[in-house]
Amino acid sequence: MAHERILAIIQAGGAGGRMDVLTRERAKPALPFAGVYQLLDFPLSNLSHSGISDVWLTVQFQGSTLEEQVANGRPWDLDRTRGGLRLVMPQEGTGSMDEDGFAQGNADELFKIRDQIRAFDPGLDVLVIDDGSVDRTAVHAAEAGATVVRLPFNLGIGGAVQTGFMYAVAHGYELAVRLDGDGQHDPSELPKLIEPVLRGDADIVVGSRFAGSGDSYRPPLARRAGIRFFAGIVSLLVRQRVTDTTSGFQALNGKGIRLFADDYPHDYPEVEATVMVVKHRLRLLEVPVLMREREHGSSSITALRSAYYVLKVTLALLVGVFRRKAVPARD
Protein backbone atom coordinates (compact mmCIF):
# COMPACT_ATOMS: atom_id res chain seq x y z
CA MET A 1 0.00 0.00 0.00
CA ALA A 2 1.35 3.44 -0.97
CA HIS A 3 2.28 5.76 1.85
CA GLU A 4 0.20 8.89 2.27
CA ARG A 5 1.97 12.16 1.60
CA ILE A 6 3.38 13.66 4.80
CA LEU A 7 3.75 17.36 5.50
CA ALA A 8 6.15 18.42 8.27
CA ILE A 9 5.77 21.86 9.86
CA ILE A 10 8.67 23.21 11.89
CA GLN A 11 7.55 25.97 14.24
CA ALA A 12 10.66 28.04 14.72
CA GLY A 13 9.00 30.34 17.24
CA GLY A 14 9.21 34.03 17.99
CA ALA A 15 11.78 36.25 19.69
CA GLY A 16 14.18 34.34 21.91
CA GLY A 17 13.84 36.44 25.03
CA ARG A 18 15.45 33.86 27.30
CA MET A 19 18.56 33.78 25.08
CA ASP A 20 18.87 37.58 25.23
CA VAL A 21 21.73 38.97 23.16
CA LEU A 22 22.14 35.82 21.06
CA THR A 23 18.71 36.25 19.51
CA ARG A 24 18.19 39.99 19.44
CA GLU A 25 19.16 40.18 15.77
CA ARG A 26 18.29 36.68 14.53
CA ALA A 27 15.81 33.86 14.89
CA LYS A 28 16.62 31.18 17.44
CA PRO A 29 17.03 28.43 14.82
CA ALA A 30 19.56 30.63 13.00
CA LEU A 31 22.11 30.28 15.84
CA PRO A 32 25.35 28.85 14.40
CA PHE A 33 26.55 25.33 15.06
CA ALA A 34 29.81 23.65 14.00
CA GLY A 35 30.82 26.40 11.61
CA VAL A 36 28.60 25.80 8.57
CA TYR A 37 25.34 24.73 10.22
CA GLN A 38 22.56 26.33 12.20
CA LEU A 39 20.32 24.84 14.88
CA LEU A 40 17.66 24.62 12.20
CA ASP A 41 19.68 21.89 10.50
CA PHE A 42 18.89 19.34 13.21
CA PRO A 43 15.17 18.97 12.37
CA LEU A 44 15.86 19.42 8.64
CA SER A 45 18.41 16.62 8.69
CA ASN A 46 16.06 14.31 10.57
CA LEU A 47 13.24 14.95 8.12
CA SER A 48 15.46 14.52 5.09
CA HIS A 49 16.84 11.19 6.33
CA SER A 50 13.30 10.06 7.18
CA GLY A 51 12.23 10.54 3.58
CA ILE A 52 9.94 13.49 4.30
CA SER A 53 10.42 16.05 1.55
CA ASP A 54 7.49 18.41 2.20
CA VAL A 55 8.58 20.79 4.94
CA TRP A 56 7.13 24.13 6.03
CA LEU A 57 9.17 26.37 8.30
CA THR A 58 7.12 28.97 10.20
CA VAL A 59 9.00 31.93 11.64
CA GLN A 60 7.63 34.81 13.73
CA PHE A 61 10.83 36.75 14.39
CA GLN A 62 13.78 37.74 12.18
CA GLY A 63 12.86 35.17 9.54
CA SER A 64 15.22 36.73 7.02
CA THR A 65 18.19 35.42 9.04
CA LEU A 66 17.24 31.92 7.87
CA GLU A 67 16.79 32.68 4.19
CA GLU A 68 20.35 32.05 3.00
CA GLN A 69 20.66 28.82 4.96
CA VAL A 70 17.50 27.32 3.50
CA ALA A 71 17.63 28.83 -0.01
CA ASN A 72 16.59 26.34 -2.71
CA GLY A 73 16.05 23.61 -0.14
CA ARG A 74 19.58 23.64 1.20
CA PRO A 75 21.42 22.18 2.95
CA TRP A 76 19.55 18.87 2.93
CA ASP A 77 18.44 18.79 -0.73
CA LEU A 78 14.73 19.13 -0.03
CA ASP A 79 13.66 19.01 -3.68
CA ARG A 80 11.29 21.89 -4.41
CA THR A 81 9.93 20.14 -7.51
CA ARG A 82 8.40 17.51 -5.20
CA GLY A 83 7.32 19.88 -2.49
CA GLY A 84 10.49 20.94 -0.81
CA LEU A 85 11.09 23.57 1.82
CA ARG A 86 8.66 26.45 2.22
CA LEU A 87 9.44 29.42 4.44
CA VAL A 88 6.22 30.77 6.02
CA MET A 89 6.59 34.24 7.50
CA PRO A 90 4.85 35.57 10.60
CA GLN A 91 1.40 34.14 11.00
CA GLU A 92 -0.75 33.51 14.04
CA GLY A 93 -4.29 32.18 14.28
CA THR A 94 -6.16 31.20 11.13
CA GLY A 95 -5.41 34.39 9.27
CA SER A 96 -8.91 35.86 9.52
CA MET A 97 -8.99 39.64 9.52
CA ASP A 98 -11.54 39.46 12.33
CA GLU A 99 -9.03 37.93 14.74
CA ASP A 100 -6.76 39.81 17.08
CA GLY A 101 -3.16 39.06 16.22
CA PHE A 102 -3.82 37.65 12.75
CA ALA A 103 -0.21 38.47 12.00
CA GLN A 104 2.71 40.07 13.75
CA GLY A 105 5.03 42.80 12.61
CA ASN A 106 4.29 45.88 10.53
CA ALA A 107 1.42 44.20 8.70
CA ASP A 108 -0.47 43.90 11.97
CA GLU A 109 0.30 47.49 12.93
CA LEU A 110 -0.86 48.80 9.57
CA PHE A 111 -4.16 47.02 10.09
CA LYS A 112 -4.53 48.44 13.59
CA ILE A 113 -4.00 52.08 12.64
CA ARG A 114 -6.27 52.04 9.57
CA ASP A 115 -9.25 53.29 11.59
CA GLN A 116 -7.18 56.09 13.13
CA ILE A 117 -6.12 57.28 9.69
CA ARG A 118 -9.69 57.15 8.38
CA ALA A 119 -10.96 58.96 11.47
CA PHE A 120 -8.58 61.83 10.76
CA ASP A 121 -9.70 62.17 7.14
CA PRO A 122 -11.83 59.56 5.35
CA GLY A 123 -10.70 61.06 2.04
CA LEU A 124 -6.98 60.45 2.58
CA ASP A 125 -5.33 58.20 0.01
CA VAL A 126 -3.13 55.76 1.94
CA LEU A 127 -0.05 54.44 0.14
CA VAL A 128 1.99 51.58 1.60
CA ILE A 129 5.47 50.87 0.25
CA ASP A 130 6.18 47.16 0.66
CA ASP A 131 9.97 47.15 0.65
CA GLY A 132 10.52 43.52 -0.27
CA SER A 133 8.86 42.28 2.92
CA VAL A 134 8.70 38.58 3.71
CA ASP A 135 5.46 38.71 5.71
CA ARG A 136 1.93 39.48 4.50
CA THR A 137 2.28 43.25 4.72
CA ALA A 138 1.12 43.87 1.14
CA VAL A 139 -1.89 41.57 1.40
CA HIS A 140 -3.19 42.94 4.69
CA ALA A 141 -2.49 46.56 3.73
CA ALA A 142 -4.51 46.11 0.54
CA GLU A 143 -7.34 44.43 2.46
CA ALA A 144 -7.34 47.38 4.86
CA GLY A 145 -7.97 49.72 1.92
CA ALA A 146 -4.48 51.03 1.15
CA THR A 147 -2.82 51.33 -2.25
CA VAL A 148 0.27 49.12 -2.18
CA VAL A 149 3.48 49.51 -4.17
CA ARG A 150 5.49 46.29 -3.93
CA LEU A 151 9.22 46.54 -4.50
CA PRO A 152 10.78 43.36 -5.94
CA PHE A 153 13.52 43.34 -3.32
CA ASN A 154 14.56 45.35 -0.26
CA LEU A 155 15.87 48.79 -1.19
CA GLY A 156 16.18 50.11 2.34
CA ILE A 157 14.52 53.12 3.91
CA GLY A 158 15.86 55.68 1.44
CA GLY A 159 14.73 53.81 -1.66
CA ALA A 160 11.35 52.96 -0.15
CA VAL A 161 10.62 56.55 0.89
CA GLN A 162 11.72 57.94 -2.46
CA THR A 163 9.43 55.43 -4.19
CA GLY A 164 6.50 56.88 -2.27
CA PHE A 165 7.32 60.42 -3.35
CA MET A 166 7.80 59.30 -6.97
CA TYR A 167 4.33 57.77 -6.82
CA ALA A 168 2.94 61.06 -5.47
CA VAL A 169 4.52 63.03 -8.32
CA ALA A 170 3.32 60.57 -10.95
CA HIS A 171 -0.26 60.88 -9.67
CA GLY A 172 -0.26 64.66 -9.24
CA TYR A 173 -0.43 64.97 -5.44
CA GLU A 174 0.31 68.41 -3.96
CA LEU A 175 0.11 67.33 -0.31
CA ALA A 176 1.59 64.24 1.29
CA VAL A 177 2.22 62.99 4.80
CA ARG A 178 4.70 60.34 5.78
CA LEU A 179 4.41 58.09 8.80
CA ASP A 180 6.04 54.82 9.79
CA GLY A 181 4.24 51.52 10.13
CA ASP A 182 5.78 50.56 13.48
CA GLY A 183 3.22 52.40 15.62
CA GLN A 184 5.41 55.31 16.72
CA HIS A 185 3.56 57.94 14.71
CA ASP A 186 0.04 58.72 15.87
CA PRO A 187 -2.30 59.69 12.99
CA SER A 188 -4.28 61.91 15.38
CA GLU A 189 -1.24 64.24 15.42
CA LEU A 190 -1.43 64.84 11.67
CA PRO A 191 -3.32 68.19 11.90
CA LYS A 192 -0.29 69.71 13.64
CA LEU A 193 1.83 68.86 10.60
CA ILE A 194 -0.66 69.58 7.83
CA GLU A 195 -2.04 72.94 8.95
CA PRO A 196 1.24 74.92 8.55
CA VAL A 197 1.62 73.48 5.06
CA LEU A 198 -1.93 74.44 4.10
CA ARG A 199 -1.42 77.95 5.49
CA GLY A 200 1.68 78.34 3.35
CA ASP A 201 4.00 78.73 6.34
CA ALA A 202 6.34 75.90 5.31
CA ASP A 203 7.12 73.52 2.48
CA ILE A 204 8.01 70.64 4.81
CA VAL A 205 6.83 70.21 8.40
CA VAL A 206 8.52 67.66 10.68
CA GLY A 207 7.03 66.27 13.88
CA SER A 208 9.58 66.52 16.68
CA ARG A 209 9.75 64.58 19.96
CA PHE A 210 11.99 67.22 21.50
CA ALA A 211 10.36 70.53 20.59
CA GLY A 212 7.54 70.31 23.13
CA SER A 213 6.88 69.76 26.81
CA GLY A 214 8.55 66.37 27.06
CA ASP A 215 5.41 64.21 27.25
CA SER A 216 6.32 62.32 24.08
CA TYR A 217 8.06 58.97 24.12
CA ARG A 218 11.81 59.45 24.32
CA PRO A 219 14.26 56.95 22.82
CA PRO A 220 16.99 55.34 24.94
CA LEU A 221 19.72 57.60 26.30
CA ALA A 222 22.44 56.58 23.81
CA ARG A 223 20.15 57.09 20.83
CA ARG A 224 18.89 60.38 22.25
CA ALA A 225 22.48 61.58 22.60
CA GLY A 226 23.12 60.73 18.95
CA ILE A 227 20.03 62.63 17.84
CA ARG A 228 21.12 65.69 19.80
CA PHE A 229 24.64 65.43 18.38
CA PHE A 230 23.34 65.56 14.82
CA ALA A 231 20.75 68.18 15.71
CA GLY A 232 23.58 70.45 16.84
CA ILE A 233 25.61 69.90 13.66
CA VAL A 234 22.61 70.33 11.36
CA SER A 235 21.47 73.47 13.19
CA LEU A 236 24.88 75.02 12.52
CA LEU A 237 24.87 73.99 8.87
CA VAL A 238 21.38 75.23 8.05
CA ARG A 239 21.49 78.21 10.43
CA GLN A 240 18.17 77.18 11.89
CA ARG A 241 17.42 75.34 15.11
CA VAL A 242 16.33 71.74 14.58
CA THR A 243 15.74 69.25 17.37
CA ASP A 244 14.75 65.89 15.85
CA THR A 245 16.83 65.08 12.79
CA THR A 246 15.79 61.42 12.65
CA SER A 247 12.03 61.97 12.64
CA GLY A 248 10.18 60.54 9.64
CA PHE A 249 6.84 62.03 10.68
CA GLN A 250 6.38 64.68 7.99
CA ALA A 251 3.96 66.67 5.87
CA LEU A 252 5.06 68.12 2.53
CA ASN A 253 3.65 70.35 -0.17
CA GLY A 254 4.24 69.88 -3.90
CA LYS A 255 7.72 71.43 -3.79
CA GLY A 256 8.85 69.05 -1.04
CA ILE A 257 7.32 66.05 -2.77
CA ARG A 258 9.06 66.82 -6.07
CA LEU A 259 12.40 67.47 -4.38
CA PHE A 260 12.42 64.11 -2.60
CA ALA A 261 11.12 62.31 -5.68
CA ASP A 262 14.13 63.62 -7.64
CA ASP A 263 16.76 63.15 -4.94
CA TYR A 264 16.59 61.43 -1.57
CA PRO A 265 19.51 60.17 0.54
CA HIS A 266 19.82 56.44 1.09
CA ASP A 267 21.04 54.32 4.00
CA TYR A 268 20.31 56.64 7.00
CA PRO A 269 18.55 59.46 5.15
CA GLU A 270 16.68 61.78 7.51
CA VAL A 271 19.67 63.76 8.79
CA GLU A 272 21.04 64.39 5.30
CA ALA A 273 17.56 65.16 3.98
CA THR A 274 17.15 67.95 6.55
CA VAL A 275 20.24 69.71 5.21
CA MET A 276 19.19 69.08 1.62
CA VAL A 277 15.81 70.76 2.20
CA VAL A 278 17.39 74.00 3.35
CA LYS A 279 20.12 73.97 0.68
CA HIS A 280 17.37 73.67 -1.94
CA ARG A 281 15.78 76.80 -0.45
CA LEU A 282 12.68 75.10 0.87
CA ARG A 283 11.11 76.24 4.13
CA LEU A 284 11.46 73.74 6.98
CA LEU A 285 9.41 73.87 10.17
CA GLU A 286 9.41 71.61 13.23
CA VAL A 287 6.29 71.21 15.37
CA PRO A 288 6.02 69.36 18.70
CA VAL A 289 4.16 66.05 18.49
CA LEU A 290 3.55 63.11 20.76
CA MET A 291 5.15 59.88 19.64
CA ARG A 292 4.68 56.40 21.00
CA GLU A 293 7.12 53.65 21.76
CA ARG A 294 7.78 51.36 18.82
CA GLU A 295 5.18 48.57 18.87
CA HIS A 296 6.65 46.32 16.17
CA GLY A 297 9.96 45.74 14.48
CA SER A 298 13.36 46.98 15.58
CA SER A 299 15.54 49.92 14.70
CA SER A 300 18.02 49.47 11.87
CA ILE A 301 20.56 51.34 14.03
CA THR A 302 21.82 48.57 16.28
CA ALA A 303 24.59 48.87 18.83
CA LEU A 304 27.13 47.49 16.35
CA ARG A 305 25.98 49.85 13.60
CA SER A 306 26.00 52.97 15.76
CA ALA A 307 29.65 53.81 15.13
CA TYR A 308 29.21 53.32 11.39
CA TYR A 309 26.06 55.44 11.47
CA VAL A 310 27.77 58.36 13.21
CA LEU A 311 30.82 58.21 10.91
CA LYS A 312 28.82 57.81 7.70
CA VAL A 313 26.29 60.55 8.40
CA THR A 314 28.94 63.00 9.69
CA LEU A 315 31.00 62.43 6.54
CA ALA A 316 27.92 62.86 4.35
CA LEU A 317 27.08 66.15 6.08
CA LEU A 318 30.62 67.46 5.59
CA VAL A 319 30.56 66.52 1.91
CA GLY A 320 27.17 68.19 1.59
CA VAL A 321 28.62 71.46 2.84
CA PHE A 322 30.74 71.72 -0.31
CA ARG A 323 27.99 70.78 -2.72
CA ARG A 324 26.84 73.56 -4.97
CA LYS A 325 23.62 75.16 -3.83
CA ALA A 326 20.67 74.30 -6.04
CA VAL A 327 17.05 75.19 -6.50
CA PRO A 328 14.44 72.43 -6.76
CA ALA A 329 14.73 70.48 -9.99
CA ARG A 330 11.07 71.21 -10.71
CA ASP A 331 9.06 74.32 -9.99
Phi, psi and omega per residue, in radians:
M1 nan 2.332 -3.111
A2 -1.197 2.499 3.117
H3 -1.312 2.479 3.037
E4 -1.211 2.651 3.125
R5 -1.202 2.389 -3.077
I6 -1.996 2.281 3.039
L7 -1.901 2.197 3.077
A8 -1.835 2.309 3.106
I9 -2.062 2.064 3.103
I10 -1.700 2.036 3.110
Q11 -1.623 1.796 -3.028
A12 -1.375 -0.253 3.032
G13 1.558 -3.047 -3.091
G14 -1.836 -2.570 -3.116
A15 -1.147 2.422 -3.099
G16 -1.570 1.224 -3.045
G17 -1.010 -0.637 -3.095
R18 -1.257 -0.309 3.140
M19 -1.717 -0.006 2.990
D20 0.841 -2.091 -2.937
V21 -1.081 -0.456 -3.107
L22 -1.162 -0.467 -3.053
T23 -2.133 0.375 3.090
R24 -1.275 -0.525 -3.061
E25 -2.030 0.113 -3.119
R26 -2.723 2.765 3.101
A27 -1.200 2.627 3.138
K28 -0.957 -0.787 -3.125
P29 -1.215 -0.097 3.103
A30 -1.544 -0.019 3.122
L31 -1.060 2.371 -3.052
P32 -1.249 2.657 3.098
F33 -2.593 2.224 3.042
A34 0.974 0.622 3.002
G35 1.496 -1.093 -3.020
V36 -1.870 -0.044 -3.065
Y37 -1.966 2.915 3.004
Q38 -2.180 2.887 3.130
L39 -1.015 -0.493 3.099
L40 -1.002 -0.484 -3.056
D41 -1.187 -0.351 3.113
F42 -1.103 -0.988 3.119
P43 -1.156 -0.606 3.126
L44 -1.104 -0.726 3.118
S45 -1.109 -0.769 -3.140
N46 -1.074 -0.733 -3.126
L47 -1.190 -0.723 -3.135
S48 -1.093 -0.769 -3.133
H49 -1.306 -0.232 3.068
S50 -1.619 0.046 3.106
G51 1.382 0.278 3.125
I52 -1.704 1.975 -3.022
S53 -1.834 -0.169 3.101
D54 -1.722 1.884 -3.039
V55 -2.327 2.231 2.998
W56 -1.902 2.363 3.107
L57 -2.016 1.981 -3.140
T58 -1.745 2.293 -3.057
V59 -2.305 2.310 3.141
Q60 -1.878 -0.158 -3.040
F61 -2.562 2.219 3.058
Q62 0.890 0.786 -3.100
G63 -1.077 -0.470 -3.105
S64 -1.127 -0.352 3.137
T65 -1.259 -0.141 3.112
L66 -1.792 -0.181 -2.966
E67 -1.065 -0.827 -3.093
E68 -1.125 -0.668 -3.091
Q69 -1.160 -0.568 -3.050
V70 -1.893 0.160 -3.110
A71 -1.002 2.343 3.100
N72 0.987 0.513 3.080
G73 1.483 -0.002 3.138
R74 -1.141 2.833 -0.060
P75 -1.675 0.206 -3.026
W76 -1.954 0.390 3.031
D77 0.925 0.841 3.056
L78 -1.399 1.743 -2.952
D79 -1.113 1.993 -3.111
R80 -1.189 -0.398 3.123
T81 -1.241 -0.296 3.103
R82 -2.013 0.398 -3.126
G83 2.185 -1.377 3.012
G84 1.283 -2.871 -3.045
L85 -1.623 2.282 3.106
R86 -2.142 2.195 3.142
L87 -1.645 2.039 -3.079
V88 -1.876 1.998 -3.069
M89 -1.501 3.034 -2.653
P90 -0.851 2.169 -3.104
Q91 -2.598 2.304 3.041
E92 -2.320 2.667 -3.125
G93 1.221 -2.717 -3.106
T94 -1.635 -0.141 -3.131
G95 1.711 -0.025 -3.137
S96 -1.158 2.421 3.120
M97 -1.209 -0.214 3.142
D98 -1.488 -0.151 -3.100
E99 -1.520 2.658 2.920
D100 -1.395 2.369 3.099
G101 1.257 0.662 3.131
F102 -1.166 -0.384 3.061
A103 -2.703 2.885 3.072
Q104 -2.082 2.803 -3.129
G105 1.743 -2.845 -3.065
N106 -1.136 -0.511 3.114
A107 -1.047 -0.738 3.135
D108 -1.152 -0.717 -3.111
E109 -1.187 -0.671 3.093
L110 -1.050 -0.692 3.126
F111 -1.151 -0.687 -3.078
K112 -1.193 -0.610 -3.041
I113 -1.597 0.023 -3.080
R114 -1.064 -0.686 -3.120
D115 -1.214 -0.584 3.108
Q116 -1.158 -0.697 3.130
I117 -1.164 -0.766 -3.141
R118 -1.161 -0.589 3.127
A119 -1.147 -0.614 3.111
F120 -1.163 -0.830 3.140
D121 -2.771 1.821 -3.130
P122 -1.040 -0.342 -3.105
G123 -1.562 -0.033 -3.141
L124 -1.124 2.384 2.993
D125 -1.572 2.086 -3.092
V126 -1.736 2.144 3.114
L127 -1.978 2.235 3.091
V128 -1.982 2.188 3.063
I129 -1.657 1.968 3.113
D130 -1.590 1.726 -3.010
D131 -1.479 1.159 3.104
G132 1.102 0.629 -3.079
S133 -1.187 2.746 3.140
V134 -1.914 0.082 3.053
D135 -1.829 -2.780 -3.078
R136 -1.773 0.572 -3.130
T137 -0.936 -0.877 -3.067
A138 -1.096 -0.748 -3.105
V139 -1.111 -0.877 -3.075
H140 -1.237 -0.594 3.098
A141 -1.132 -0.725 3.108
A142 -1.141 -0.703 3.128
E143 -1.166 -0.461 3.116
A144 -1.450 -0.028 3.042
G145 1.809 0.105 -3.120
A146 -1.537 2.698 2.917
T147 -1.458 2.318 -3.037
V148 -2.067 2.237 2.975
V149 -1.867 2.044 -3.089
R150 -1.745 2.104 3.064
L151 -1.504 2.459 -3.039
P152 -1.192 -0.383 3.073
F153 -2.699 2.954 -3.035
N154 -1.263 2.073 3.096
L155 -1.660 -0.289 -3.040
G156 1.604 3.009 -2.995
I157 -1.076 -0.709 -3.107
G158 -1.100 -0.847 3.137
G159 -1.125 -0.671 -3.133
A160 -1.172 -0.773 -3.138
V161 -1.144 -0.754 3.132
Q162 -1.100 -0.627 3.072
T163 -1.014 -0.737 3.117
G164 -1.072 -0.736 3.130
F165 -1.230 -0.604 3.074
M166 -1.111 -0.673 3.085
Y167 -1.101 -0.750 -3.128
A168 -1.084 -0.721 3.110
V169 -1.136 -0.785 -3.096
A170 -1.089 -0.473 -3.097
H171 -1.863 0.202 2.970
G172 1.319 0.437 3.129
Y173 -1.332 2.433 3.085
E174 -1.969 0.036 3.062
L175 -2.562 2.283 3.124
A176 -2.485 2.578 2.996
V177 -2.149 2.585 3.142
R178 -2.135 2.264 3.017
L179 -2.524 2.637 -3.088
D180 -1.397 2.801 -3.141
G181 -1.688 0.224 -3.090
D182 -1.690 0.088 3.069
G183 1.631 -0.101 -3.106
Q184 -1.243 -0.610 -3.047
H185 -1.659 2.139 -3.085
D186 -1.595 2.040 -3.133
P187 -1.010 -0.421 3.137
S188 -1.178 -0.248 3.112
E189 -1.509 -0.102 -3.046
L190 -1.002 -0.657 3.136
P191 -0.961 -0.593 3.134
K192 -1.093 -0.544 -3.121
L193 -1.509 -0.674 -3.010
I194 -1.341 -0.675 -3.028
E195 -1.022 -0.762 3.106
P196 -1.104 -0.563 3.099
V197 -1.181 -0.792 -3.131
L198 -1.140 -0.547 3.110
R199 -1.329 -0.239 -3.099
G200 1.486 0.284 -3.125
D201 -1.405 -0.365 -3.080
A202 -2.709 2.730 3.035
D203 -1.567 -0.586 3.128
I204 -2.382 2.225 3.111
V205 -2.030 2.281 -3.086
V206 -2.013 2.302 3.049
G207 -1.396 2.169 -3.064
S208 -1.973 2.390 3.049
R209 -1.364 -0.275 -2.948
F210 -2.012 0.077 -3.093
A211 -1.658 -0.082 -3.049
G212 -1.949 -2.540 -3.001
S213 -1.448 -0.172 3.135
G214 1.719 0.146 3.141
D215 -1.391 -0.280 -3.097
S216 -1.252 2.748 3.050
Y217 -1.045 2.314 3.104
R218 -1.901 2.403 3.109
P219 -1.205 2.983 3.119
P220 -0.985 2.797 -3.017
L221 -0.985 -0.819 -3.087
A222 -1.088 -0.752 3.135
R223 -1.177 -0.674 3.124
R224 -1.105 -0.658 3.110
A225 -1.129 -0.691 3.103
G226 -1.121 -0.726 3.121
I227 -1.071 -0.760 -3.131
R228 -1.188 -0.590 3.097
F229 -1.062 -0.863 -3.133
F230 -1.247 -0.561 3.092
A231 -1.077 -0.674 3.111
G232 -1.147 -0.777 -3.140
I233 -1.132 -0.823 -3.101
V234 -1.111 -0.692 3.128
S235 -1.038 -0.688 3.100
L236 -1.168 -0.725 -3.075
L237 -1.198 -0.693 -3.062
V238 -1.694 -0.071 3.130
R239 0.993 0.720 3.126
Q240 -2.670 2.408 -3.114
R241 -1.286 2.180 3.012
V242 -2.208 2.585 -3.023
T243 -2.095 -0.410 -3.031
D244 -2.363 1.419 -3.026
T245 -1.368 -0.098 3.121
T246 -1.877 0.117 -3.113
S247 -1.302 2.301 3.054
G248 -1.829 0.207 3.140
F249 -1.558 1.797 -2.927
Q250 -2.474 2.702 2.934
A251 -2.233 2.436 -3.034
L252 -2.407 2.538 3.008
N253 -1.582 -2.994 -3.080
G254 -1.047 -0.657 3.124
K255 -1.087 -0.791 3.133
G256 -1.137 -0.711 3.131
I257 -1.058 -0.817 -3.088
R258 -1.202 -0.612 3.088
L259 -1.064 -0.883 -3.080
F260 -1.280 -0.412 3.038
A261 -1.214 -0.602 -3.131
D262 -1.402 -0.610 -3.023
D263 -2.697 2.093 3.102
Y264 -2.509 2.285 -3.116
P265 -1.087 2.652 3.108
H266 -1.891 -3.116 3.116
D267 1.217 -1.640 3.091
Y268 -2.063 1.485 -2.799
P269 -1.489 -0.471 -2.893
E270 -1.063 -0.709 -3.106
V271 -1.104 -0.851 3.138
E272 -1.111 -0.653 -3.114
A273 -1.109 -0.598 3.126
T274 -1.070 -0.780 3.115
V275 -1.158 -0.716 -3.106
M276 -1.070 -0.666 -3.141
V277 -1.030 -0.843 -3.085
V278 -1.227 -0.681 3.139
K279 -1.151 -0.438 3.079
H280 -1.583 0.214 3.009
R281 1.137 0.548 3.015
L282 -1.666 2.679 -3.096
R283 -1.567 2.138 -3.117
L284 -1.914 2.364 3.131
L285 -2.390 2.349 3.014
E286 -1.775 2.468 3.039
V287 -2.257 2.515 3.118
P288 -1.244 2.330 3.088
V289 -2.377 2.784 3.014
L290 -1.603 2.286 3.058
M291 -2.082 2.724 -3.111
R292 -1.877 2.838 3.050
E293 -1.163 2.521 3.134
R294 -0.986 2.208 -3.119
E295 -1.606 -0.500 -3.096
H296 -2.451 2.730 3.081
G297 1.316 -3.080 3.137
S298 -2.465 2.721 -3.118
S299 -1.175 2.515 3.076
S300 -1.281 -0.264 -3.136
I301 -1.633 1.545 3.132
T302 -1.469 3.055 3.140
A303 -1.034 -0.713 -3.116
L304 -1.231 -0.497 -3.100
R305 -1.561 -0.119 -3.057
S306 -1.061 -0.786 -3.126
A307 -1.097 -0.756 3.099
Y308 -1.083 -0.728 -3.132
Y309 -1.042 -0.868 -3.118
V310 -1.072 -0.812 -3.118
L311 -1.124 -0.819 -3.075
K312 -1.114 -0.849 -3.075
V313 -1.199 -0.691 3.098
T314 -1.062 -0.771 3.122
L315 -1.103 -0.737 3.138
A316 -1.103 -0.674 3.118
L317 -1.150 -0.713 3.140
L318 -1.155 -0.705 3.083
V319 -1.106 -0.691 -3.124
G320 -1.100 -0.476 3.134
V321 -1.061 -0.610 -3.049
F322 -1.636 0.020 3.077
R323 -1.276 2.528 3.123
R324 -1.121 2.394 3.094
K325 -1.148 2.529 -3.085
A326 -2.452 2.725 3.000
V327 -1.669 2.832 3.132
P328 -0.927 2.511 -3.081
A329 -1.131 -0.460 3.102
R330 -2.142 2.701 3.107
D331 -2.016 nan nan
